[in-house]
Amino acid sequence: MRVAAVDVGSNSIHMVVAEVEAVGRFRVLDRAKDMVRLGGGTLREGALSDEAMDNGIHTLAKFRTLADRLGVSRVQAVATSAVREAANGGLFIRRVKREVGWRVKVIQGIEEARLIYLGVRHAMDLVAGSPALIVDIGGGSVELILVEDGEALWLDSLKLGVARLTDQFIKKDPPRPGDLESLFRAIDREIGSAKKDLARRKIDDRAPSIIGTSGTMLNLITMAAHRRGEPIGQLQNLSVDAGELTKLRKLVTRSDRAARVKIKGLDSKRADLIVAGACVAERIARAFSAETVTACTWALREGVLLDFIERHQRGIEESELYQNPRLRSVVRLARHLGETSRHGTQVAKLSTQLFDQLGNELGLPEESREWLQYAAQLHDVGHHIAHKNHQKHSHYLIANGDLLGFEAGEVETIALVARYHRKATPKSSDPEFAAAPAETQEIVRSLSALLRVADGLDRSHAGVVSEITVERSRDRFTFWLDTGDNDAALEIWEAEQRSKALRQLLDGELEFRVRNDSDTTDVRAEESALEPATGR
């Protein structure tokens, strides 16, 4: 299954497209990023500007095109600080749904921290060694996660994002000393509140190492590594001393923009925001007495993917097992409605075996084989509503089950075939049947007749019959049943009770016999030995 994780952040919009597996892995197929600056001015004014919303919609529309071309079937989109704090954030979300076709979930800061933790936990060894503090500096907020022995002991979200702080405090370039002092006080105040919360919870925050994630922290680690002359290969797990962040902070706060863009390793798009970012990173490292800062390239987006895998494992397994999207949709509807036994699959197998041998006799078009298969798979879903008249409930649930990949006429045909798998056969007085085109009515009569027999041949739901071979001799049709060592008396008796419609359509006699390895013995059940069937 191909899934897109979209992060609508205060500074940038990111998308990662991956092939996910039920076992908890995923393979990244593509990444996309655009620095939209939704939080530019928004966090100060309390509302998204029309320009910011237009830019965000434009970027998401481009991402939608890329996702569609890559065959993405599920999109998990989340919005963070800028959208959740904006008075008109709901308007933006509605515009995305209307103009792009994606649903975006606005998440709170603690949920953002949890997803970041999932991403980091998957990419780094968080079990061995000393405690670690995961630090993710975004445009609107900073997420902190204190981890020990692999477990997240504490998560917090602070309003210290670089776009927010730049709007509030950086008035000149380079910043004035007084503005920097005000910035430091605001940062220390937020960090101080977080540390008090840790103390109240009696959580030990002794000198953790820092794991830096996302753009600002990764850019600072890259710049620090360049300054000490270290060649940058793989950014993941690259470490620098916390003291190097202080040197870097002093450099960027003394420099104007023209000088900052010349600093090796700096992403020029972050030249205006890196001042606030360096200040936040330095003060956090100092407050927690951290000695090292290590880069982790996995964060929120990867956490969104991992969270999706954990919550949708069954669906992913089905995607891996059923490559045909129509069959996959049918299987999911059956599971959703509680029809998880093997009976539907067994009846579908027997139905298609009958179709392959009798479809020409009945004048059925080849495409109707698939409709029979899916009707058989779903014929008992009506039990989700009630056992009594469950065939009618099956019709309603299939017709209204949002099956994907089918035309409306196909869905109604499948629903009608399931409707007539037991009890009454199709008749013109039934409104749903009468509304179908004449050609469809004939197909439903024949397919439902096959389904009734196949369903009877799995009366015990034990998979007694493994294969059916039909032989014709003049006006007699013999159904040879492979049953292994299983007793098929009940199945044969039930099939005979269900065979009237098929017998009329074939205009011949039907006989059900078991094929043994050594000889062929007629084991037609004696009706007097069995109670009448009252089930399906």
Number of C-alpha atoms within 10 A of each C-alpha: 19 21 24 31 24 27 22 25 24 28 25 19 21 22 25 21 27 22 16 24 18 18 11 15 14 19 11 15 13 14 15 14 14 16 16 23 20 29 30 22 19 23 25 15 13 17 20 24 17 10 11 19 22 17 17 22 20 16 20 23 17 12 23 19 11 18 21 11 9 16 13 17 11 15 20 19 20 21 21 22 28 31 29 19 18 20 14 15 19 13 14 20 19 15 17 21 14 11 12 18 13 19 16 19 15 21 16 15 21 17 17 28 27 22 21 26 29 21 24 22 20 16 16 16 11 18 14 9 12 13 22 25 26 28 26 29 27 26 30 27 24 22 26 29 24 25 22 20 14 17 14 19 15 18 21 18 23 18 21 24 28 30 28 26 25 22 18 15 19 19 12 9 14 17 18 14 11 10 15 18 12 14 21 16 12 17 21 16 12 14 21 14 12 16 16 11 14 18 12 8 11 9 13 13 17 12 18 23 23 28 26 29 27 19 18 25 26 23 22 26 27 23 23 25 21 16 16 10 9 11 10 12 7 9 16 15 15 18 19 20 18 23 17 21 24 18 14 20 22 15 16 23 21 16 16 17 17 11 13 22 18 12 18 13 17 20 18 15 10 18 18 19 21 26 29 27 27 25 23 26 25 20 18 20 24 16 13 17 16 20 16 18 30 23 26 25 23 21 25 27 26 27 23 25 28 22 18 19 22 14 11 12 17 14 18 21 16 18 22 15 10 14 11 11 15 16 20 20 22 21 23 19 20 24 16 13 17 14 21 14 11 13 22 24 18 22 29 24 18 24 29 22 20 22 23 13 14 18 19 11 10 17 11 17 10 12 8 19 19 17 23 28 26 26 31 32 26 30 36 26 28 26 18 16 13 13 14 12 15 22 27 21 23 28 28 18 20 27 19 12 17 14 20 13 14 13 9 11 13 16 22 22 25 26 31 30 33 34 30 24 29 22 14 9 16 23 13 11 8 9 9 15 21 13 11 17 10 11 8 17 20 15 20 28 21 23 33 27 26 27 31 30 28 29 27 25 32 25 23 14 16 13 19 21 23 14 16 24 14 17 14 12 9 8 10 15 19 16 20 20 21 19 17 15 9 12 13 24 19 22 26 27 23 25 22 20 16 23 20 17 19 22 16 11 13 17 12 15 17 19 18 22 20 24 20 15 9 6 8 11 10 13 15 17 18 11 14 7 10 12 8 11 12 6 10 19
